[in-house]
């Protein structure tokens, strides 16, 4: 069994690392279905209990994949698994994103489809992926609260919201956790959002802890991205930005090697060390990457280690925004 951490003061206890499943269905190019299922099963067997997805990852493909993995897993592992689902993103047939829908009727519609695809009796944590600017967050959260009351959802989460929105939502119903990007190279939550979450007793599930592979230690300067890999449009992977960011990784590698661990393990361990109320999500698509990520739980960073990491990768050192401008505009957390 893995160590556990609570999702806030009102949420469930979950494995200290969760598995982010998006890459098994979308946005990183082709994925190996058999390896994805094997990785999901390996995660459950290792004691990972939190599986994170979105109904728009591959237009339902990811939920169906998780549903199959749960259905074919041993009963004891299936019963321990918790599903975290994001909803609300509107897609086109061609794969584009056209906005977000947080209307109460839409919330309940999205949930009905997710429950069918997952094949589960309830969703453990349910959250809108991005705030719908045309619908007050109070209405969206209120609709999820009604799903909780009906037994279809266990806990309410949020995603990429700022401190003010977090407070408004928490005034409507208990919020278990905030899912938001947090890593050595994405530390924007530290000033206002993380303190607000802690004040309200809301946990943090941190995605992008390896910055989409950028600080994993495995991304090379000459790597050719596969068709459909959205990192091809990410500012941090472009031109001079990429070279500057990989310079930071080289500095982090020196710290990692001095400890006898991998770059990825060091980066994940840093997030783990920022507080017991933070649960990193690792986006492993293969059993090899999963095993490496889980090894971060055995890495202890003392004050000297943390100082060396801070010197290697200071706050604000990353070159380029974490999303293209059009996507940054949808982030309530950045406003």
C-alpha positions as CSV (number, residue, x, y, z in Angstrom):
1,X,0.0,0.0,0.0
2,X,1.1,3.6,-0.7
3,X,1.0,6.4,1.8
4,X,-2.2,8.4,1.7
5,X,-3.1,12.0,1.9
6,X,-6.5,13.7,2.5
7,X,-8.3,15.7,-0.2
8,X,-8.9,18.7,2.0
9,X,-10.9,18.5,5.3
10,X,-14.0,17.1,3.6
11,X,-12.7,14.8,0.9
12,X,-11.5,11.2,0.9
13,X,-8.1,9.9,1.7
14,X,-6.3,9.0,-1.5
15,X,-2.9,7.6,-2.5
16,X,-0.2,10.2,-2.1
17,X,0.3,10.1,-5.9
18,X,-2.6,10.0,-8.3
19,X,-2.6,8.8,-11.9
20,X,-3.5,11.4,-14.6
21,X,-4.9,9.5,-17.5
22,X,-5.3,12.1,-20.2
23,X,-2.3,11.0,-22.2
24,X,-3.7,7.5,-22.7
25,X,-6.4,9.0,-25.0
26,X,-5.5,12.4,-26.2
27,X,-3.1,15.3,-26.8
28,X,0.2,13.4,-26.8
29,X,-0.1,11.6,-30.1
30,X,-1.0,7.9,-30.4
31,X,-1.2,5.8,-27.3
32,X,-0.8,2.1,-27.0
33,X,-4.2,0.8,-25.7
34,X,-2.8,-2.5,-24.3
35,X,0.0,-0.7,-22.5
36,X,-2.5,1.9,-21.2
37,X,-4.7,-0.8,-19.7
38,X,-1.6,-2.6,-18.3
39,X,-0.4,0.7,-16.7
40,X,-3.8,1.3,-15.1
41,X,-3.8,-2.2,-13.7
42,X,-0.2,-1.8,-12.5
43,X,-1.1,1.5,-10.8
44,X,-4.1,-0.1,-9.0
45,X,-1.9,-3.0,-7.9
46,X,0.8,-0.7,-6.6
47,X,-1.8,1.1,-4.4
48,X,-2.7,4.1,-6.5
49,X,-6.3,4.9,-5.7
50,X,-6.9,8.2,-7.5
51,X,-7.6,8.0,-11.2
52,X,-8.0,11.4,-12.9
53,X,-9.8,11.9,-16.2
54,X,-12.0,14.3,-18.2
55,X,-15.1,13.5,-20.2
56,X,-13.5,15.4,-23.1
57,X,-10.3,13.4,-23.2
58,X,-10.6,11.7,-26.5
59,X,-14.3,12.6,-26.5
60,X,-15.2,9.9,-23.9
61,X,-12.4,7.5,-24.9
62,X,-10.5,8.0,-21.6
63,X,-13.6,7.3,-19.5
64,X,-14.3,4.1,-21.5
65,X,-10.7,3.1,-21.0
66,X,-10.8,3.6,-17.3
67,X,-14.2,1.8,-17.1
68,X,-12.6,-1.2,-18.9
69,X,-9.6,-1.2,-16.6
70,X,-11.8,-1.1,-13.5
71,X,-14.1,-3.8,-14.9
72,X,-11.2,-6.2,-15.5
73,X,-9.3,-5.4,-12.3
74,X,-9.6,-7.6,-9.2
75,X,-12.7,-6.6,-7.1
76,X,-10.6,-5.5,-4.1
77,X,-8.6,-3.0,-6.3
78,X,-11.7,-1.9,-8.1
79,X,-13.5,-1.1,-4.9
80,X,-10.5,1.0,-3.6
81,X,-10.3,3.1,-6.8
82,X,-11.6,6.7,-6.8
83,X,-12.5,8.5,-10.0
84,X,-11.9,12.3,-10.4
85,X,-13.7,13.6,-13.5
86,X,-13.6,17.0,-15.2
87,X,-16.4,18.1,-17.4
88,X,-17.6,21.1,-19.3
89,X,-15.3,21.4,-22.3
90,X,-17.1,21.8,-25.6
91,X,-15.4,20.0,-28.6
92,X,-15.7,19.8,-32.3
93,X,-15.6,16.7,-34.5
94,X,-12.2,17.9,-35.6
95,X,-10.9,18.0,-32.0
96,X,-11.1,21.7,-31.4
97,X,-12.2,23.4,-28.2
98,X,-15.0,25.9,-28.4
99,X,-15.6,26.9,-24.8
100,X,-17.1,25.6,-21.6
101,X,-20.6,24.9,-20.4
102,X,-21.3,25.2,-16.7
103,X,-25.1,25.5,-16.8
104,X,-26.8,23.3,-14.2
105,X,-28.7,21.3,-16.8
106,X,-25.4,20.8,-18.7
107,X,-23.6,19.7,-15.5
108,X,-26.2,16.9,-14.9
109,X,-26.2,15.9,-18.6
110,X,-22.4,15.6,-18.6
111,X,-22.5,13.5,-15.4
112,X,-25.1,11.1,-16.8
113,X,-22.8,10.3,-19.8
114,X,-19.7,10.0,-17.6
115,X,-21.4,7.5,-15.3
116,X,-22.4,5.4,-18.3
117,X,-18.9,5.4,-19.8
118,X,-17.2,4.7,-16.5
119,X,-19.6,1.9,-15.6
120,X,-19.6,3.1,-12.0
121,X,-22.4,3.9,-9.6
122,X,-21.0,7.3,-8.7
123,X,-18.2,9.7,-9.5
124,X,-15.9,10.4,-6.5
125,X,-14.8,13.9,-7.3
126,X,-16.6,16.0,-10.0
127,X,-15.4,19.4,-11.3
128,X,-15.8,21.7,-14.2
129,X,-12.6,21.8,-16.2
130,X,-12.6,25.6,-16.6
131,X,-15.0,28.2,-15.2
132,X,-17.8,29.1,-17.7
133,X,-17.6,32.9,-17.9
134,X,-21.3,33.1,-18.6
135,X,-22.5,31.1,-15.6
136,X,-21.8,32.1,-12.0
137,X,-19.6,29.5,-10.2
138,X,-22.3,29.3,-7.5
139,X,-24.8,27.9,-10.0
140,X,-22.3,25.3,-11.4
141,X,-21.2,24.2,-7.9
142,X,-24.9,24.1,-6.8
143,X,-25.7,21.7,-9.5
144,X,-22.9,19.4,-8.5
145,X,-24.1,19.7,-4.9
146,X,-27.5,18.4,-6.1
147,X,-25.7,15.4,-7.7
148,X,-24.0,14.8,-4.4
149,X,-27.4,14.9,-2.6
150,X,-28.8,12.4,-5.2
151,X,-25.8,10.0,-4.6
152,X,-24.4,10.3,-8.1
153,X,-21.3,12.3,-7.0
154,X,-19.4,11.9,-3.7
155,X,-17.3,15.2,-3.5
156,X,-17.1,18.5,-5.3
157,X,-13.8,19.7,-6.9
158,X,-12.7,22.7,-8.8
159,X,-10.1,23.2,-11.5
160,X,-7.9,26.2,-12.4
161,X,-9.8,28.8,-10.3
162,X,-8.4,31.8,-8.6
163,X,-8.6,32.6,-4.8
164,X,-11.8,34.7,-5.1
165,X,-13.7,32.1,-7.1
166,X,-12.5,29.4,-4.7
167,X,-14.0,31.4,-1.8
168,X,-17.3,31.9,-3.7
169,X,-17.6,28.2,-4.5
170,X,-16.8,27.2,-0.9
171,X,-19.6,29.4,0.4
172,X,-22.1,27.2,-1.6
173,X,-21.0,23.7,-0.7
174,X,-18.0,21.8,0.7
175,X,-15.1,21.7,-1.8
176,X,-12.8,18.7,-1.5
177,X,-9.9,19.8,-3.7
178,X,-8.7,22.2,-6.3
179,X,-6.9,20.7,-9.3
180,X,-4.4,23.1,-10.7
181,X,-1.0,23.1,-12.4
182,X,1.9,23.1,-9.9
183,X,5.5,22.2,-10.4
184,X,9.0,23.5,-10.1
185,X,8.4,25.6,-13.2
186,X,4.8,26.5,-12.6
187,X,4.6,28.1,-9.1
188,X,1.9,30.7,-9.6
189,X,-0.4,29.3,-7.0
190,X,2.0,30.0,-4.2
191,X,1.1,33.7,-3.7
192,X,-2.7,33.7,-3.3
193,X,-4.3,30.5,-4.4
194,X,-2.6,28.0,-2.2
195,X,-3.0,30.1,0.9
196,X,-6.7,30.5,0.1
197,X,-7.1,26.8,-0.3
198,X,-5.4,26.1,3.0
199,X,-7.5,28.8,4.7
200,X,-10.7,27.0,3.4
201,X,-9.5,23.5,4.1
202,X,-9.4,22.6,0.4
203,X,-6.8,20.1,-0.8
204,X,-4.8,20.5,-4.0
205,X,-4.3,17.9,-6.7
206,X,-1.4,19.1,-8.7
207,X,-1.2,18.3,-12.4
208,X,1.7,19.1,-14.7
209,X,4.2,18.2,-12.0
210,X,6.7,17.3,-14.8
211,X,5.4,20.1,-17.0
212,X,4.2,17.7,-19.6
213,X,7.5,15.8,-19.7
214,X,9.6,19.0,-20.0
215,X,11.3,18.5,-16.7
216,X,11.1,14.7,-16.6
217,X,14.7,14.3,-17.6
218,X,13.6,12.4,-20.7
219,X,12.9,15.2,-23.1
220,X,15.7,16.0,-25.5
221,X,16.5,19.1,-27.5
222,X,16.2,17.4,-30.8
223,X,13.0,15.4,-30.1
224,X,10.5,15.4,-32.9
225,X,6.9,15.4,-31.5
226,X,4.4,13.1,-33.0
227,X,1.4,14.4,-35.0
228,X,-1.4,15.4,-32.6
229,X,1.0,16.1,-29.7
230,X,-0.2,19.4,-28.3
231,X,3.2,20.3,-26.9
232,X,4.0,21.3,-30.5
233,X,1.9,24.4,-29.7
234,X,3.1,24.9,-26.2
235,X,5.2,28.1,-25.6
236,X,7.6,26.2,-23.3
237,X,8.5,23.7,-26.0
238,X,9.2,26.4,-28.7
239,X,12.6,27.4,-30.0
240,X,14.8,29.3,-27.6
241,X,12.3,28.7,-24.8
242,X,12.9,25.0,-25.0
243,X,16.6,25.3,-24.9
244,X,16.4,27.7,-21.8
245,X,14.1,25.3,-20.1
246,X,16.2,22.3,-20.8
247,X,19.2,24.2,-19.4
248,X,17.2,24.3,-16.1
249,X,16.7,20.5,-16.4
250,X,20.4,20.0,-16.7
251,X,20.9,21.9,-13.5
252,X,18.2,19.9,-11.8
253,X,19.9,16.7,-13.1
254,X,23.0,17.6,-11.2
255,X,21.0,17.7,-7.9
256,X,19.2,14.5,-8.7
257,X,22.4,12.6,-9.6
258,X,24.0,13.7,-6.3
259,X,21.1,12.0,-4.5
260,X,21.2,8.9,-6.7
261,X,17.6,9.4,-8.1
262,X,16.2,10.5,-11.4
263,X,15.2,14.0,-12.5
264,X,11.6,13.1,-12.6
265,X,11.7,11.6,-9.1
266,X,13.3,14.8,-7.8
267,X,10.7,17.0,-9.5
268,X,7.8,14.9,-8.1
269,X,9.4,14.7,-4.7
270,X,9.7,18.5,-4.6
271,X,5.9,18.8,-5.1
272,X,5.3,16.2,-2.5
273,X,7.5,18.2,-0.1
274,X,5.4,21.3,-0.4
275,X,2.7,20.0,1.9
276,X,0.7,17.0,2.9
277,X,-2.4,18.7,1.5
278,X,-1.0,18.4,-2.0
279,X,-1.5,15.2,-4.1
280,X,0.6,15.2,-7.3
281,X,-1.0,13.6,-10.4
282,X,1.6,11.8,-12.6
283,X,0.7,11.4,-16.2
284,X,2.4,8.0,-16.8
285,X,1.4,6.3,-20.0
286,X,3.6,3.2,-19.5
287,X,4.5,0.9,-16.7
288,X,8.1,2.0,-16.9
289,X,7.2,5.7,-16.3
290,X,4.8,4.7,-13.6
291,X,7.4,2.7,-11.7
292,X,9.8,5.7,-12.0
293,X,7.2,8.1,-10.7
294,X,6.2,5.9,-7.8
295,X,9.8,5.8,-6.8
296,X,9.5,9.5,-5.9
297,X,7.6,8.4,-2.7
298,X,10.9,7.0,-1.4
299,X,12.8,10.2,-2.0
300,X,13.3,12.3,1.1
301,X,14.4,15.9,0.5
302,X,16.0,17.7,3.4
303,X,16.5,21.4,3.8
304,X,19.8,21.3,1.9
305,X,18.2,19.3,-1.0
306,X,15.4,21.8,-1.2
307,X,17.8,24.7,-1.2
308,X,19.9,23.1,-4.0
309,X,16.7,22.5,-6.1
310,X,15.6,26.1,-5.5
311,X,19.0,27.3,-6.7
312,X,18.9,25.1,-9.8
313,X,15.3,26.0,-10.7
314,X,14.3,29.3,-9.1
315,X,10.7,30.4,-9.0
316,X,9.8,32.1,-12.3
317,X,12.8,30.7,-14.2
318,X,10.8,28.9,-16.9
319,X,10.8,30.4,-20.3
320,X,7.3,30.8,-21.9
321,X,3.8,30.5,-20.6
322,X,2.3,27.2,-19.6
323,X,-0.4,27.3,-22.3
324,X,-0.9,29.2,-25.6
325,X,-2.5,32.6,-25.2
326,X,-6.0,31.4,-26.3
327,X,-6.0,28.8,-23.6
328,X,-4.5,31.1,-21.0
329,X,-7.5,33.3,-21.5
330,X,-9.8,30.6,-20.1
331,X,-7.9,30.3,-16.9
332,X,-9.7,31.9,-14.0
333,X,-6.5,31.1,-11.9
334,X,-4.5,33.5,-14.1
335,X,-6.9,36.5,-13.8
